[in-house]
Amino acid sequence: MLPDFDYCRNAFTKYELDLTEEMYRKYDIYAECLVEYNRNVNLTAITDPVEILYKHFIDSVLMLKYAEIKPDSSVIDVGTGAGFPSVPAKIYDDSLKITLLDSLNKRISFLQQLCEKLQIDAAFIHGRAEDIAKLPEYREKFDISCARAVANMSLLSEYCLPFVGVGGRFIALKGPNEDISSGLNVVNILGGDVSRETNYDVEGDSRKIVIVNKISQTPPKYPRNSAQIKKKSL
């Protein structure tokens, strides 16, 4: 499915990333499963092997590099969809403890089948972030929450920051043009502080990664319920 090993290794090397044959084998399985499952359930618009390599796998792994995620970190991927960015990151660093959260059960079923084929450990949660983040077993229990989504920074922060313990971080993978300044007040309300933005490029496509440090507990009333969130952003 993917281009051959040497091609993929060279692609990773361009971004100062290593690629072992075992990683390559798992990424290749991932690509095949993604395209096959995508025929029946809409997971991604990207099905070309080279584009999957760069826009899904390398882009996801670059989160580890630019956010400097430490080994053994617990990571919850909020609205994970087809598993991006956390499953490619887990393939790259198997010490990560990943939890995959999505509101669509068909996506969770895909991820369960995928991780079984890849023989990687992961936890799976079917539900809405605003509901799951209220549960004691998940609230402020993670080192990292991450999201690769088109939602604005205010909305993403309300979904993601309640999962992060004080001292942890929320990592948002964004498009290049979003001005996050309008969301800074919301981040502060939720106990966060934007530490940095990093702009980078993946094969001509501009990207931005935003790192938010969790400096205090999120007030208990957040996240609000879905009706409140839809009615008015913070």
SEKOL-273185 format. One record per residue: x, y, z of N, C-alpha, C in turn. Coordinates in pm, 1 decimal. Example, Ala and Ser with C-alpha at 12.3 -4.5 7.8 and 13.67 -1.06 7.14 Angstrom:
% SEKOL-273185
n.u, n.v, n.w, ca.u, ca.v, ca.w, c.u, c.v, c.w
1319.0, -569.0, 780.0, 1230.0, -450.0, 780.0, 1320.0, -330.0, 780.0
1285.0, -225.0, 708.0, 1367.0, -106.0, 714.0, 1290.0, 3.0, 787.0
***
This chain:
% SEKOL-273185
n.u, n.v, n.w, ca.u, ca.v, ca.w, c.u, c.v, c.w
82.5, -121.1, 0.0, 0.0, 0.0, 0.0, 86.5, 126.9, 0.0
169.9, 141.4, 104.1, 261.6, 255.2, 106.9, 372.8, 235.3, 4.1
440.2, 341.2, -35.3, 562.5, 323.8, -114.6, 661.3, 236.1, -38.0
767.8, 191.5, -105.6, 859.3, 97.8, -42.8, 932.5, 160.1, 76.6
998.5, 72.1, 151.2, 1061.0, 114.0, 277.2, 1162.0, 226.5, 258.0
1247.3, 215.8, 156.6, 1349.5, 318.8, 136.5, 1287.1, 454.7, 107.8
1182.7, 455.5, 28.0, 1112.2, 581.1, -1.3, 1057.4, 642.7, 127.6
991.6, 559.5, 208.4, 930.4, 610.1, 332.1, 1036.8, 653.6, 432.7
1145.4, 577.4, 441.8, 1252.9, 615.1, 533.8, 1312.3, 749.3, 493.9
1331.6, 770.2, 365.1, 1383.5, 899.0, 317.5, 1285.7, 1012.5, 346.5
1156.2, 982.8, 334.8, 1055.0, 1084.3, 365.4, 1061.8, 1124.1, 512.8
1073.8, 1026.7, 601.4, 1087.1, 1055.7, 744.1, 1216.5, 1132.9, 771.4
1323.6, 1092.6, 705.4, 1453.0, 1156.9, 727.6, 1449.1, 1305.2, 693.2
1370.2, 1342.6, 593.9, 1357.9, 1484.4, 556.5, 1312.5, 1570.1, 673.6
1240.1, 1507.5, 767.4, 1188.0, 1580.0, 883.9, 1263.5, 1542.8, 1011.8
1382.6, 1489.4, 991.1, 1470.4, 1450.6, 1101.7, 1403.9, 1347.6, 1191.7
1335.6, 1253.8, 1130.0, 1269.0, 1144.4, 1200.0, 1327.9, 1011.6, 1151.6
1336.2, 917.1, 1242.3, 1382.0, 782.9, 1207.6, 1263.7, 696.6, 1165.7
1290.8, 593.0, 1091.0, 1189.2, 494.9, 1055.6, 1253.3, 357.3, 1052.0
1207.9, 268.7, 1139.6, 1256.8, 131.6, 1139.5, 1167.6, 46.4, 1048.8
1216.6, -72.0, 1016.1, 1136.3, -162.6, 933.1, 1008.9, -205.4, 1005.5
1014.8, -220.2, 1137.3, 896.3, -258.5, 1213.9, 792.5, -146.6, 1212.3
837.6, -23.0, 1229.6, 744.8, 90.1, 1217.8, 681.8, 92.8, 1079.0
764.4, 76.2, 977.2, 715.0, 78.7, 839.1, 608.1, -27.7, 818.3
632.7, -148.3, 870.8, 535.6, -256.7, 855.0, 400.6, -218.0, 914.5
404.3, -154.4, 1030.6, 279.3, -115.2, 1096.5, 210.7, 0.8, 1023.7
288.0, 96.4, 976.5, 227.6, 205.9, 899.4, 164.1, 152.6, 770.8
226.9, 54.1, 709.8, 173.0, -4.8, 587.4, 39.9, -75.0, 614.8
33.5, -150.8, 723.7, -92.1, -214.7, 764.0, -198.9, -108.8, 790.5
-159.3, -4.1, 861.0, -250.9, 106.5, 893.4, -310.4, 164.8, 765.3
-225.1, 194.3, 667.7, -271.9, 253.6, 542.4, -371.7, 161.8, 471.7
-340.7, 32.7, 468.4, -430.8, -63.3, 403.4, -566.1, -69.1, 474.9
-563.0, -75.6, 606.4, -687.8, -80.5, 684.3, -769.5, 46.7, 665.4
-700.9, 159.2, 663.9, -768.3, 288.3, 648.9, -843.1, 296.0, 516.6
-776.1, 260.9, 408.7, -837.5, 270.2, 276.1, -950.4, 169.6, 261.9
-931.1, 49.1, 314.5, -1034.4, -54.8, 305.4, -1159.6, -14.1, 383.7
-1141.8, 27.0, 507.7, -1256.5, 64.1, 592.4, -1324.8, 188.4, 538.6
-1246.5, 275.8, 475.4, -1298.5, 402.7, 424.6, -1398.8, 383.0, 310.6
-1397.9, 266.5, 252.0, -1493.7, 237.8, 144.4, -1637.0, 234.2, 197.2
-1652.7, 202.2, 325.2, -1786.3, 189.7, 384.0, -1816.7, 297.0, 487.5
-1713.1, 345.5, 555.0, -1729.8, 448.1, 658.1, -1634.7, 563.0, 627.3
-1688.1, 682.7, 620.2, -1606.0, 797.9, 584.6, -1509.9, 832.7, 698.2
-1382.3, 800.9, 676.4, -1278.8, 829.8, 775.1, -1186.5, 942.2, 728.8
-1160.9, 947.8, 598.9, -1063.3, 1043.0, 546.4, -1088.9, 1067.9, 398.5
-1055.0, 1189.0, 353.7, -1058.7, 1220.4, 211.1, -925.5, 1187.2, 145.0
-826.6, 1152.5, 225.0, -691.8, 1125.9, 175.0, -671.8, 975.0, 164.0
-660.1, 924.7, 41.5, -644.6, 780.7, 20.8, -524.3, 747.7, -67.8
-458.3, 847.5, -122.9, -337.3, 823.9, -200.7, -224.1, 782.2, -106.3
-149.6, 676.3, -139.2, -46.3, 626.8, -47.2, 57.8, 730.5, -6.1
104.8, 810.0, -99.4, 205.4, 911.2, -65.6, 144.9, 1018.8, 23.5
22.6, 1058.1, -5.5, -43.5, 1159.1, 78.5, -71.8, 1105.2, 218.0
-108.9, 977.3, 227.4, -127.5, 916.0, 360.0, 3.1, 921.0, 437.5
112.2, 888.0, 371.2, 243.5, 889.7, 434.9, 274.9, 1026.4, 494.0
260.2, 1130.9, 413.6, 298.7, 1264.4, 458.6, 191.2, 1331.0, 544.7
67.3, 1333.5, 494.9, -35.7, 1417.3, 557.0, -100.6, 1353.0, 678.9
-89.7, 1220.7, 689.0, -142.8, 1153.8, 807.2, -31.6, 1105.2, 900.4
62.1, 1028.4, 848.3, 159.8, 963.9, 935.5, 271.1, 1059.3, 979.2
340.9, 1118.5, 885.6, 450.1, 1209.0, 923.5, 396.5, 1330.6, 997.6
286.3, 1385.8, 951.0, 227.9, 1502.0, 1019.0, 193.3, 1468.5, 1163.7
141.6, 1349.1, 1188.3, 108.3, 1307.9, 1325.3, 232.7, 1290.4, 1410.7
334.9, 1226.0, 1354.6, 457.7, 1201.4, 1430.6, 530.5, 1331.3, 1462.4
516.7, 1430.2, 1376.1, 582.0, 1559.2, 1403.4, 530.2, 1623.9, 1531.6
410.1, 1584.3, 1576.4, 361.2, 1632.0, 1705.7, 459.0, 1595.2, 1816.5
515.6, 1474.6, 1810.8, 611.0, 1431.8, 1913.1, 734.2, 1520.7, 1912.7
777.2, 1557.0, 1793.4, 897.8, 1638.7, 1779.8, 874.2, 1782.2, 1826.4
771.0, 1845.9, 1774.7, 752.0, 1988.1, 1802.7, 694.1, 2013.4, 1941.8
620.7, 1916.1, 1995.6, 567.3, 1932.1, 2131.4, 658.5, 1868.5, 2235.5
764.3, 1801.1, 2188.5, 861.7, 1739.3, 2278.9, 792.3, 1651.1, 2383.0
710.5, 1560.1, 2333.1, 635.9, 1470.5, 2421.8, 729.3, 1363.4, 2477.2
729.0, 1348.8, 2607.2, 819.5, 1255.9, 2673.3, 768.4, 1112.2, 2662.1
860.0, 1015.7, 2660.5, 819.0, 875.1, 2664.6, 731.6, 847.2, 2787.7
644.8, 749.3, 2775.1, 555.1, 704.0, 2883.1, 442.6, 802.1, 2915.2
429.6, 909.1, 2838.0, 321.0, 1005.0, 2862.6, 185.4, 940.2, 2835.9
86.8, 978.3, 2916.6, -51.0, 935.8, 2889.9, -116.3, 1041.6, 2802.1
-176.2, 997.2, 2692.0, -228.8, 1087.4, 2589.2, -372.3, 1051.3, 2558.9
-462.1, 1149.6, 2563.6, -598.1, 1128.1, 2515.0, -616.1, 1208.7, 2387.3
-661.0, 1140.7, 2284.1, -683.4, 1200.1, 2152.0, -832.0, 1227.9, 2139.8
-868.0, 1355.7, 2143.9, -1008.2, 1397.6, 2151.8, -1063.7, 1417.6, 2010.8
-1171.0, 1343.6, 1979.3, -1224.1, 1347.4, 1843.8, -1126.0, 1286.3, 1746.7
-1076.5, 1168.6, 1780.6, -963.0, 1109.8, 1710.6, -991.9, 1069.4, 1567.2
-1119.2, 1043.8, 1533.1, -1150.7, 1007.0, 1395.2, -1087.0, 874.8, 1357.3
-993.9, 880.1, 1261.7, -925.6, 759.2, 1215.4, -797.3, 731.9, 1292.9
-780.8, 801.4, 1406.4, -666.2, 773.5, 1493.2, -553.2, 873.6, 1485.3
-578.6, 986.5, 1419.5, -474.2, 1087.5, 1403.9, -491.3, 1198.8, 1506.9
-382.9, 1235.2, 1575.1, -243.9, 1196.8, 1553.5, -191.3, 1082.9, 1642.0
-271.6, 1030.1, 1733.3, -213.1, 949.5, 1840.4, -168.8, 809.2, 1797.2
-238.8, 745.5, 1703.6, -198.2, 609.7, 1665.7, -65.2, 610.4, 1588.9
-45.7, 698.0, 1489.6, 88.5, 705.7, 1429.6, 196.9, 741.2, 1531.8
162.3, 827.0, 1628.3, 259.4, 861.6, 1733.1, 292.3, 739.7, 1819.2
192.6, 658.2, 1849.1, 213.1, 536.3, 1927.6, 300.2, 435.9, 1852.6
280.2, 425.1, 1721.7, 366.1, 337.4, 1641.8, 510.3, 385.4, 1650.5
528.7, 515.2, 1649.2, 663.4, 572.4, 1652.8, 726.1, 558.2, 1791.3
646.6, 578.2, 1896.4, 694.8, 564.0, 2034.5, 596.3, 477.3, 2111.1
627.3, 350.6, 2118.2, 533.7, 253.5, 2177.5, 515.5, 272.9, 2327.1
600.3, 354.0, 2391.4, 585.8, 374.8, 2536.1, 466.2, 463.3, 2569.9
413.7, 535.8, 2471.4, 300.0, 623.7, 2497.7, 177.8, 542.2, 2538.2
100.3, 596.6, 2630.9, -24.2, 532.5, 2674.6, -138.6, 613.0, 2614.4
-200.5, 559.0, 2509.0, -298.3, 638.0, 2434.1, -441.3, 595.0, 2464.3
-528.1, 695.6, 2468.8, -671.9, 674.9, 2482.1, -739.0, 745.9, 2364.9
-822.9, 673.0, 2293.4, -885.3, 724.2, 2171.4, -1032.4, 752.3, 2198.2
-1071.5, 878.0, 2184.1, -1207.6, 922.2, 2214.6, -1274.9, 972.4, 2087.8
-1392.1, 918.7, 2058.0, -1468.8, 968.1, 1944.1, -1617.5, 946.3, 1970.0
-1698.0, 1034.5, 1912.1, -1842.4, 1027.8, 1934.6, -1912.5, 930.9, 1840.1
-1842.4, 883.7, 1736.3, -1902.5, 792.5, 1638.4, -1852.0, 650.9, 1662.1
-1943.8, 561.3, 1691.5, -1904.1, 425.1, 1727.7, -1838.1, 350.8, 1611.7
-1874.7, 384.2, 1488.8, -1812.4, 318.5, 1373.7, -1663.6, 349.8, 1367.2
-1626.2, 469.0, 1408.8, -1483.9, 503.2, 1410.8, -1412.5, 425.8, 1522.2
-1477.0, 416.2, 1636.3, -1417.3, 339.7, 1746.2, -1400.0, 193.7, 1706.5
-1498.1, 136.9, 1636.1, -1487.5, -1.9, 1589.6, -1367.9, -17.8, 1496.4
-1350.1, 78.5, 1406.5, -1233.5, 75.1, 1318.2, -1104.1, 75.9, 1397.9
-1096.4, 165.1, 1496.0, -973.7, 179.2, 1574.5, -944.5, 53.2, 1656.5
-1047.9, -10.7, 1707.5, -1028.4, -135.1, 1781.8, -972.0, -244.3, 1690.6
-1029.1, -256.6, 1571.3, -979.3, -354.8, 1474.9, -836.8, -322.0, 1432.2
-812.1, -193.7, 1408.0, -679.4, -150.3, 1364.9, -573.2, -182.5, 1470.0
-598.5, -143.3, 1594.0, -498.8, -163.3, 1699.2, -475.2, -310.3, 1726.8
-578.2, -392.5, 1708.1, -559.9, -537.0, 1722.6, -465.7, -589.0, 1613.7
-484.8, -543.2, 1490.7, -396.5, -585.6, 1381.6, -254.7, -535.0, 1401.3
-242.6, -414.4, 1455.0, -110.5, -356.0, 1476.5, -44.1, -409.3, 1602.9
-121.9, -476.8, 1686.0, -72.8, -529.6, 1813.3, -16.8, -417.5, 1901.3
-94.8, -310.1, 1909.7, -58.3, -201.7, 2000.2, -168.7, -182.8, 2103.5
-128.0, -143.9, 2223.4, -222.6, -123.0, 2332.1, -282.7, 16.9, 2323.0
-413.1, 23.0, 2342.9, -482.9, 151.5, 2345.0, -612.8, 132.3, 2421.4
-662.5, 242.4, 2476.4, -795.1, 243.3, 2537.8, -890.0, 316.3, 2443.7
-1017.2, 276.7, 2445.7, -1114.7, 331.1, 2352.3, -1235.5, 383.4, 2428.5
-1279.9, 503.3, 2391.4, -1397.9, 561.8, 2455.3, -1492.7, 611.0, 2346.5
-1615.1, 558.9, 2350.1, -1718.7, 608.6, 2260.6, -1803.5, 708.7, 2339.2
-1800.9, 834.1, 2298.4, -1879.5, 935.5, 2367.6, -1838.7, 1074.5, 2324.4
-1910.2, 1172.1, 2377.5, -1879.6, 1312.1, 2348.6, -1782.8, 1365.2, 2453.2
-1689.3, 1444.6, 2408.9, -1586.9, 1496.4, 2499.0, -1647.1, 1571.0, 2616.5
-1753.2, 1649.1, 2590.1, -1812.3, 1730.1, 2696.6, -1878.8, 1644.2, 2804.0
-1916.0, 1521.1, 2769.3, -1973.5, 1428.6, 2868.0, -1863.8, 1348.5, 2938.6
-1771.0, 1296.2, 2862.2, -1665.8, 1211.3, 2918.2, -1576.0, 1289.8, 3013.1
-1551.8, 1417.3, 2981.6, -1462.6, 1499.6, 3064.5, -1519.6, 1528.0, 3202.7
-1647.6, 1500.5, 3222.1, -1709.4, 1518.6, 3353.6, -1689.2, 1396.7, 3443.9
-1650.4, 1283.7, 3385.3, -1638.6, 1160.9, 3461.8, -1508.2, 1159.3, 3542.4
-1515.1, 1126.0, 3670.9, -1395.7, 1132.0, 3756.4, -1277.8, 1048.7, 3706.3
-1307.1, 937.1, 3639.4, -1197.6, 850.0, 3595.2, -1118.1, 908.7, 3479.0
-1171.1, 1013.7, 3416.1, -1100.7, 1075.8, 3303.7, -1064.3, 1222.7, 3327.6
-1132.5, 1285.6, 3419.2, -1110.9, 1428.9, 3436.2, -972.9, 1457.0, 3496.5
-895.3, 1536.6, 3425.9, -761.5, 1579.0, 3468.3, -672.2, 1459.6, 3503.0
-683.5, 1352.1, 3422.7, -606.1, 1229.8, 3448.1, -492.5, 1208.5, 3347.4
-477.5, 1298.3, 3249.7, -382.8, 1273.5, 3142.3, -269.4, 1375.9, 3142.7
-152.7, 1328.8, 3096.3, -39.8, 1420.4, 3077.6, -62.6, 1511.2, 2957.9
-125.6, 1455.4, 2854.6, -143.4, 1525.4, 2727.3, -284.7, 1501.5, 2676.0
-350.1, 1606.7, 2629.5, -465.5, 1589.0, 2540.8, -428.3, 1651.4, 2407.9
-475.8, 1589.9, 2300.9, -443.2, 1644.0, 2169.1, -565.1, 1637.1, 2079.4
-565.2, 1722.2, 1978.8, -673.7, 1723.3, 1880.8, -620.8, 1778.1, 1749.8
-655.9, 1709.4, 1643.6, -626.7, 1760.8, 1509.5, -761.8, 1788.2, 1446.0
-807.0, 1912.1, 1457.9, -945.4, 1943.0, 1422.0, -957.3, 2083.9, 1366.5
-1069.4, 2105.9, 1295.8, -1092.6, 2237.3, 1235.4, -1164.0, 2332.4, 1331.1
-1210.4, 2282.8, 1444.7, -1279.8, 2369.4, 1540.5, -1187.2, 2479.7, 1589.8
-1246.9, 2593.6, 1626.2, -1164.1, 2705.6, 1672.0, -1102.1, 2675.4, 1808.9
-1004.2, 2755.1, 1844.2, -925.7, 2728.7, 1964.6, -1011.3, 2734.3, 2091.4
-1109.2, 2822.6, 2094.8, -1196.4, 2832.2, 2211.9, -1272.0, 2701.5, 2234.5
-1330.1, 2650.6, 2128.7, -1408.6, 2528.3, 2138.6, -1319.5, 2408.5, 2172.1
-1207.4, 2396.8, 2102.1, -1116.3, 2285.8, 2129.0, -1066.5, 2286.3, 2273.0
-1037.5, 2405.8, 2324.1, -986.8, 2415.6, 2461.5, -1090.9, 2368.1, 2561.8
-1217.5, 2401.9, 2537.4, -1322.5, 2358.1, 2629.5, -1338.8, 2206.3, 2626.5
-1321.3, 2146.5, 2510.2, -1329.0, 2001.7, 2499.0, -1207.7, 1931.5, 2560.9
-1089.2, 1988.9, 2543.1, -964.9, 1916.3, 2569.1, -898.6, 1945.4, 2703.5
-900.5, 2070.0, 2748.5, -827.2, 2104.1, 2870.5, -878.6, 2033.5, 2995.7
-1009.7, 2005.5, 3008.0, -1055.8, 1936.0, 3129.0, -996.3, 1796.4, 3148.6
-941.9, 1736.7, 3043.7, -880.6, 1604.1, 3056.1, -738.5, 1609.7, 3112.2
-676.9, 1726.8, 3112.2, -534.2, 1738.5, 3141.8, -511.8, 1772.9, 3289.1
-423.6, 1697.7, 3353.6, -386.3, 1730.0, 3490.0, -297.5, 1853.0, 3494.9
-296.4, 1919.9, 3609.2, -208.9, 2035.8, 3626.6, -64.0, 1991.8, 3604.6
6.3, 2068.2, 3524.3, 142.0, 2030.7, 3485.6, 147.8, 1962.3, 3350.6
31.5, 1922.7, 3297.1, 24.4, 1860.8, 3165.4, 3.5, 1963.9, 3056.1
-27.3, 1915.9, 2936.9, -39.4, 2006.8, 2823.5, -151.2, 1964.3, 2729.1
-213.6, 2063.1, 2667.6, -305.7, 2042.1, 2557.0, -233.9, 2082.7, 2429.1
-236.4, 1993.9, 2328.5, -167.1, 2017.2, 2202.0, -270.4, 2022.0, 2090.3
-277.9, 2136.6, 2023.3, -372.0, 2155.2, 1913.4, -295.8, 2160.0, 1781.4
-331.7, 2072.1, 1689.8, -273.7, 2072.2, 1555.5, -369.3, 2146.9, 1464.2
-323.3, 2260.7, 1413.7, -412.7, 2354.3, 1346.3, -363.5, 2386.0, 1205.4
-452.7, 2446.7, 1128.5, -412.9, 2504.6, 1001.8, -333.0, 2631.3, 1026.8
-266.4, 2683.1, 924.2, -171.7, 2793.0, 944.6, -234.8, 2929.2, 968.0
-360.2, 2944.6, 928.1, -416.4, 3079.6, 922.7, -500.6, 3118.7, 1043.5
-524.0, 3024.4, 1133.6, -610.3, 3059.1, 1247.0, -538.8, 3152.6, 1344.4
-606.5, 3259.5, 1377.8, -557.1, 3351.5, 1479.7, -611.9, 3303.6, 1614.1
-524.2, 3252.6, 1698.0, -570.4, 3195.0, 1824.6, -588.7, 3299.8, 1933.0
-557.5, 3425.6, 1903.3, -562.7, 3530.3, 2006.7, -702.2, 3544.6, 2066.0
-805.9, 3519.5, 1983.4, -942.3, 3532.4, 2033.2, -976.5, 3424.5, 2135.3
-897.3, 3316.7, 2139.2, -924.7, 3208.6, 2233.3, -841.1, 3212.9, 2359.1
-752.9, 3312.5, 2370.6, -661.4, 3315.1, 2484.8, -735.0, 3331.0, 2616.7
-839.1, 3412.4, 2618.8, -914.1, 3432.4, 2743.0, -982.9, 3303.3, 2787.0
-1036.1, 3229.9, 2689.5, -1101.1, 3102.4, 2719.8, -999.2, 3003.8, 2776.7
-882.0, 2998.5, 2715.6, -775.9, 2910.6, 2765.0, -744.8, 2941.7, 2910.9
-737.0, 3069.3, 2943.6, -707.9, 3109.7, 3081.8, -820.4, 3070.8, 3176.9
-944.9, 3088.4, 3133.5, -1060.5, 3051.2, 3216.1, -1055.7, 2902.7, 3251.2
-1009.6, 2822.8, 3156.1, -1009.1, 2677.1, 3171.3, -885.1, 2624.3, 3242.0
-796.8, 2714.7, 3284.9, -678.7, 2673.2, 3360.2, -553.7, 2656.3, 3277.1
-556.6, 2708.1, 3152.8, -443.0, 2690.8, 3064.3, -367.8, 2819.7, 3037.4
-253.4, 2802.6, 2975.0, -171.5, 2916.5, 2933.8, -96.2, 2876.0, 2807.1
-117.3, 2951.0, 2699.6, -49.8, 2918.6, 2573.7, 99.1, 2943.9, 2589.3
177.9, 2839.4, 2571.0, 322.2, 2854.5, 2589.6, 392.6, 2888.5, 2459.3
344.6, 2830.4, 2348.8, 406.7, 2865.7, 2220.7, 323.2, 2815.5, 2103.1
348.4, 2878.0, 1988.6, 297.4, 2832.9, 1860.0, 417.0, 2801.8, 1771.1
408.1, 2691.7, 1698.9, 514.9, 2656.1, 1606.1, 454.3, 2633.7, 1468.3
504.0, 2706.1, 1369.7, 461.6, 2686.8, 1231.8, 560.7, 2595.4, 1160.9
507.9, 2503.3, 1083.5, 593.6, 2411.4, 1010.0, 527.0, 2375.9, 878.3
593.6, 2293.2, 800.9, 549.5, 2263.5, 665.7, 560.8, 2113.8, 640.9
458.4, 2056.7, 578.9, 462.9, 1915.7, 538.8, 436.9, 1909.5, 388.8
543.8, 1889.0, 313.1, 534.8, 1878.7, 167.9, 454.2, 1992.2, 105.4
486.3, 2113.9, 144.6, 422.7, 2231.1, 85.2, 296.0, 2276.0, 154.6
244.7, 2196.6, 247.7, 125.1, 2235.4, 322.7, 166.1, 2292.8, 457.8
123.2, 2414.5, 484.6, 159.2, 2480.5, 610.0, 76.3, 2425.7, 724.4
137.7, 2415.7, 840.8, 73.1, 2366.1, 961.4, 110.5, 2456.2, 1078.8
31.6, 2443.1, 1185.0, 62.2, 2514.1, 1309.0, 31.8, 2421.3, 1425.9
120.5, 2418.4, 1524.1, 94.9, 2342.8, 1645.6, 96.4, 2440.4, 1762.2
-5.7, 2432.0, 1845.6, -21.1, 2522.6, 1959.2, -9.6, 2441.3, 2087.9
78.4, 2483.3, 2176.7, 101.2, 2413.7, 2303.1, 41.3, 2496.9, 2415.9
-46.9, 2434.7, 2493.1, -110.4, 2500.7, 2606.5, -70.7, 2427.5, 2733.9
-8.3, 2496.4, 2826.7, 26.2, 2437.9, 2956.3, -93.7, 2444.5, 3049.5
-114.5, 2337.7, 3125.4, -222.4, 2337.1, 3224.8, -162.8, 2385.1, 3357.2
-201.3, 2505.9, 3399.1, -139.5, 2565.9, 3517.1, -230.1, 2566.2, 3639.5
-360.0, 2540.0, 3618.5, -452.1, 2530.7, 3732.4, -570.2, 2443.4, 3692.6
-644.5, 2396.3, 3791.1, -756.9, 2307.2, 3762.5, -865.1, 2380.1, 3682.9
-929.8, 2304.9, 3595.4, -1044.0, 2358.5, 3521.9, -1163.9, 2368.9, 3615.7
-1232.9, 2484.7, 3619.3, -1351.8, 2496.1, 3704.7, -1451.9, 2384.7, 3675.7
-1517.7, 2331.8, 3779.5, -1605.8, 2215.4, 3764.1, -1717.8, 2233.2, 3661.9
-1761.4, 2356.4, 3637.2, -1874.0, 2376.5, 3544.7, -1835.5, 2357.7, 3397.9
-1706.2, 2339.9, 3371.6, -1661.1, 2319.1, 3233.2, -1610.7, 2175.3, 3214.8
-1634.1, 2118.6, 3098.2, -1703.3, 2175.5, 2983.1, -1854.3, 2182.2, 3005.8
-1916.5, 2276.9, 2941.4, -2062.1, 2288.3, 2947.8, -2126.1, 2175.8, 2866.9
-2256.3, 2159.9, 2879.6, -2322.3, 2055.6, 2801.6, -2330.1, 2097.7, 2654.6
-2362.5, 2001.6, 2568.6, -2355.6, 2026.0, 2424.9, -2449.8, 2137.2, 2379.8
-2568.3, 2146.8, 2442.7, -2663.1, 2252.4, 2403.7, -2606.0, 2390.8, 2434.9
-2542.2, 2404.7, 2550.4, -2482.5, 2532.1, 2586.9, -2365.7, 2567.6, 2494.0
-2284.9, 2467.2, 2462.9, -2169.4, 2490.0, 2376.4, -2214.6, 2534.1, 2237.4
-2318.7, 2466.3, 2183.6, -2367.6, 2501.5, 2052.3, -2431.6, 2639.8, 2049.0
-2493.6, 2676.9, 2160.0, -2563.9, 2805.2, 2164.9, -2466.0, 2922.2, 2167.7
-2358.5, 2907.8, 2243.7, -2267.4, 3020.8, 2258.7, -2128.1, 2971.2, 2298.7
-2026.9, 3017.7, 2227.6, -1890.6, 2983.7, 2265.3, -1848.5, 3069.3, 2385.1
-1752.5, 3021.5, 2459.1, -1705.6, 3096.4, 2576.5, -1643.7, 3229.5, 2536.5
***
